[in-house]
Amino acid sequence: MFLRRLKIESVTAAGERRLCPVQWIDNFAMRNFTNDAIFDDTLPVGDGLLEAGFRVPLDGLRDAMQDWFRRKGYLKPTETLSVQEIPR
C-alpha cells in the first residue's frame, strides 16, 4: 500500500528549504480533519519523509498539509510546503 516515498519540506519566501519534523507530519496523519479517507493511505517515517499509496494525490496532500500546518502555527504565512515523490 505504501509504495511511494514523499519528501515534505517547508519553503521560505527566500527559497530556503527545511525538512518538516516528523512530529508535524505525524500530527497531520493522525488527525482526520479533512474527512477524506484517501489520506488514510499515508505513513510518517521520519523528518521530511512520508510514505503513501498511489491513491493519494500530491497536490491535494500538499494543500491539506499546508492548511493544517498553518492552522497549527507550524508554517508562517509567507512559507509554503513542498511535497515531492522521491525514488525508493
Residue pairs with C-beta under 8 A, 6 or more apart in sequence:
1 41
1 53
2 41
2 42
2 43
2 51
2 52
2 53
3 51
3 53
3 54
4 51
4 52
4 53
4 54
4 56
4 85
5 45
5 49
5 50
5 51
5 85
5 86
5 87
5 88
6 49
6 50
6 51
6 52
6 58
6 61
6 83
6 84
6 85
6 86
7 19
7 48
7 49
7 82
7 83
7 84
7 85
7 86
8 19
8 20
8 25
8 48
8 49
8 50
8 65
8 81
8 82
8 83
9 17
9 18
9 19
9 20
9 48
9 81
9 82
9 84
10 17
10 18
10 20
10 69
10 74
10 75
10 79
10 80
10 81
10 82
11 17
11 79
11 80
11 81
11 82
12 76
12 78
12 79
13 78
13 79
17 82
19 47
19 48
19 49
20 47
20 48
20 69
20 74
20 81
21 47
22 44
22 45
22 46
22 47
22 48
22 49
24 69
24 72
24 74
25 44
25 48
25 49
25 50
25 65
26 44
27 68
27 72
28 64
28 65
28 68
28 69
29 39
29 42
29 43
29 44
29 50
31 68
32 39
32 40
33 68
34 64
36 60
36 64
38 55
38 56
38 57
38 60
39 56
39 61
39 64
41 52
41 53
41 55
41 56
42 50
42 51
42 52
42 53
42 56
42 61
43 50
43 51
43 52
44 50
45 51
52 61
58 83
58 84
58 85
61 83
62 81
62 82
62 83
65 81
65 83
66 75
66 80
66 81
69 75
69 81
70 77
75 81
